[in-house]
């Protein structure tokens, strides 16, 4: 006798038991990691991405230069033609945290009410409305702290099915996969650092022009340095090896951790690497994202002129903007 994919008598279970089942189906507490493709609405021609773009209450912005859509899907080895037609998918091969409990929003009225209660959606909406419509001025950092746990919803469609994805913009991590790195924001050469030690000046001068992930990161760092902006970027290194953190360690509560449906991603620094593999082999270390971060740290001691003259200069520390995550 094979197991059934459905349980028609679920609604007849005692209320207390149903509530426990719903609770166990909800994503764990913590910071989620969510994957999205990023495409240029003017230059990218793949129509499938536009059909898979997210929307706000079913409406898409007509003025946006870039839009988010379903992430890349793994190759379909059984149906090559289907894979060519559907290079992206919200569900196939997608481990994003927003899928963990996405089905509870549409399973039934009771499951939706449980989600609304668990994530305090109504309370958070009131707090957001009060903060945005009330008197006074909120800085971005203060607003992020005030609304740290506030969720937001987005709609997506695939093969005629509507999905409702919930994320927490001020605490979760958004892993963006541009279709073409050339179409991302491109600051001018003058945004580069004024100086850098360790002979890295030449490399940094070239990096911002690269149509690659590291070129985008270098451009973002240069833009922040020039205009006194703030952003938080994490480099996910899926190959770097580090020991699994010990929950009993006094430093454990201070680790930044994200999760998706398959892995946990932990903030990692040089001292967290396995010495035998990385300290004794310079070649192995140079393959890591930590090496790239250390190279960009040549910008740390450069005084960046933000256009306001000497009084506008400030100390720019790459480590305050950029970090590395390892998979465990």
Protein Blocks (a to p, Z undefined) as FASTA:
>chain_A
ZZdfbdfklmmpcfklmmmmmmmmpccedjdddddddddfklmmclklmmmpcceehiac
fkbmbdcddddddddfklmmlmmmmmbcfkgopabfklmmmmmmmmpmmlmmmmmmmnom
mmmmmmmmmmmmmgcjddfklmmmmmmmpccdddddeehiacdddddfklpccddddfbl
klpccddfklpcfbdehhlmmmmmmmmmpccfklmmmmmmmmmmmnopacddddddfkbc
cddddfkbmklmmpccdddfkbccddddfklpcfklmmmmmklmmmpmklmmmmmmmmmm
pccdehnajmlgccddfklmgccdddZZ
